[in-house]
Amino acid sequence: MKTINSVALLLFTLLALGSCTPKMNFSASSIAPAATGDVKVKKDKNKNYLLQVNVRNLAEPQKLNPAKNKYLVWMESDDNSVSKLGQITPYSKILKGELKATTTSKPNQVFITAEDNADGQYPDGQIVLTTKK
């Protein structure tokens, strides 16, 4: 009986750990050294990937050198294609920013660039934060 309980507990633990949302952390940046954050990735029932991007202490883009107007969030997928997820704008005293996005491709890397405008289809500005090691 004790062995059955041990096996059941082990299986439950493995199942619980396997269903956890993977998290990617942003690496420290020389462009915005106080900025920190992470990206949570979850797969939904339709096999889409739901991304929740959270940043803190992200300086306003106008205060960068050179000054920029917007921060854009990009994703590199397993096939090395890059796609824009959207714009992130820091707010509040702790310069917090959030972005939720859905994609059909599995994210390999997420990065944030400082851009002059939000219309570009490819990153053109400096990479401010990245999850790539």
C-alpha positions as CSV (number, residue, x, y, z in Angstrom):
1,M,0.0,0.0,0.0
2,K,2.9,2.4,0.9
3,T,4.5,1.7,-2.6
4,I,1.2,2.5,-4.4
5,N,0.9,5.8,-2.5
6,S,4.5,6.7,-3.3
7,V,4.0,6.0,-7.0
8,A,0.7,8.0,-7.0
9,L,2.4,10.9,-5.3
10,L,5.3,10.8,-7.8
11,L,2.9,10.7,-10.8
12,F,0.9,13.6,-9.4
13,T,4.1,15.7,-8.8
14,L,5.3,15.0,-12.4
15,L,1.9,15.9,-13.8
16,A,1.8,19.1,-11.8
17,L,5.3,20.2,-12.9
18,G,4.5,19.3,-16.5
19,S,1.5,21.6,-16.6
20,C,3.3,24.6,-15.2
21,T,3.6,27.6,-17.4
22,P,7.1,27.9,-18.9
23,K,8.8,31.2,-18.1
24,M,11.6,33.0,-20.0
25,N,13.4,35.8,-18.1
26,F,14.8,38.9,-19.8
27,S,18.6,39.2,-19.5
28,A,20.2,42.3,-18.0
29,S,20.6,45.2,-20.5
30,S,23.3,47.8,-20.9
31,I,20.7,50.1,-22.7
32,A,18.2,50.0,-19.8
33,P,20.2,48.5,-16.9
34,A,17.4,48.7,-14.3
35,A,14.8,46.9,-16.6
36,T,13.7,43.4,-15.6
37,G,11.0,41.1,-16.7
38,D,9.8,37.8,-17.9
39,V,7.6,36.1,-20.5
40,K,5.1,33.4,-19.5
41,V,4.2,31.0,-22.3
42,K,1.1,28.8,-22.2
43,K,-0.4,26.5,-24.9
44,D,-4.2,26.7,-25.2
45,K,-6.6,24.0,-26.3
46,N,-6.4,25.1,-29.9
47,K,-2.6,24.6,-29.8
48,N,-1.9,28.4,-29.9
49,Y,0.7,29.9,-27.7
50,L,-0.4,32.6,-25.3
51,L,2.4,35.0,-24.2
52,Q,2.2,37.3,-21.2
53,V,5.1,39.8,-21.3
54,N,5.8,41.7,-18.1
55,V,8.5,44.3,-17.6
56,R,9.5,46.6,-14.7
57,N,11.8,49.6,-14.5
58,L,11.7,50.1,-18.3
59,A,12.7,53.7,-18.9
60,E,10.5,55.8,-21.2
61,P,11.9,55.4,-24.7
62,Q,12.3,59.2,-25.1
63,K,14.9,59.0,-22.3
64,L,17.2,56.5,-24.2
65,N,20.3,57.7,-26.0
66,P,19.4,58.1,-28.8
67,A,15.8,58.9,-27.9
68,K,13.1,56.7,-29.4
69,N,9.3,56.9,-29.5
70,K,8.1,53.3,-28.9
71,Y,9.0,49.9,-27.5
72,L,8.0,46.9,-29.7
73,V,7.9,43.3,-28.6
74,W,9.1,40.7,-31.1
75,M,9.3,36.9,-31.1
76,E,11.7,34.6,-32.9
77,S,10.1,31.2,-33.5
78,D,11.7,27.7,-33.8
79,D,12.0,28.2,-37.6
80,N,14.0,31.5,-37.0
81,S,11.2,33.7,-38.4
82,V,10.7,37.0,-36.5
83,S,7.2,38.4,-35.9
84,K,6.0,41.5,-34.1
85,L,3.8,40.8,-31.1
86,G,2.9,44.4,-30.3
87,Q,3.8,47.6,-28.5
88,I,4.6,47.8,-24.8
89,T,4.4,51.1,-23.0
90,P,5.8,51.6,-19.5
91,Y,3.5,53.3,-17.0
92,S,3.2,54.0,-13.2
93,K,6.1,55.0,-10.9
94,I,7.8,51.6,-11.3
95,L,7.7,51.9,-15.1
96,K,5.8,48.7,-15.5
97,G,4.6,47.4,-18.9
98,E,2.5,44.4,-19.9
99,L,1.6,42.8,-23.2
100,K,-0.6,39.7,-24.0
101,A,-0.3,38.1,-27.4
102,T,-1.3,34.9,-29.1
103,T,0.7,33.2,-31.8
104,T,0.5,29.9,-33.7
105,S,4.3,29.4,-33.6
106,K,6.3,28.2,-30.6
107,P,8.4,31.1,-29.2
108,N,12.2,30.5,-29.1
109,Q,13.1,34.0,-28.0
110,V,11.3,37.2,-27.1
111,F,12.9,40.6,-27.4
112,I,12.0,44.3,-27.0
113,T,13.4,47.0,-29.3
114,A,13.3,50.8,-29.1
115,E,11.8,52.1,-32.3
116,D,10.9,55.4,-33.9
117,N,7.5,54.2,-35.1
118,A,5.3,51.1,-34.6
119,D,4.6,50.5,-38.2
120,G,7.7,48.4,-39.1
121,Q,7.3,44.7,-39.9
122,Y,10.9,43.9,-38.9
123,P,13.0,45.1,-35.9
124,D,15.0,48.2,-36.9
125,G,16.0,49.7,-33.5
126,Q,18.2,48.7,-30.6
127,I,17.4,45.6,-28.7
128,V,16.7,46.7,-25.2
129,L,15.7,43.4,-23.5
130,T,16.0,39.8,-24.7
131,T,15.3,36.4,-23.4
132,K,18.1,34.9,-25.4
133,K,21.1,33.6,-23.3
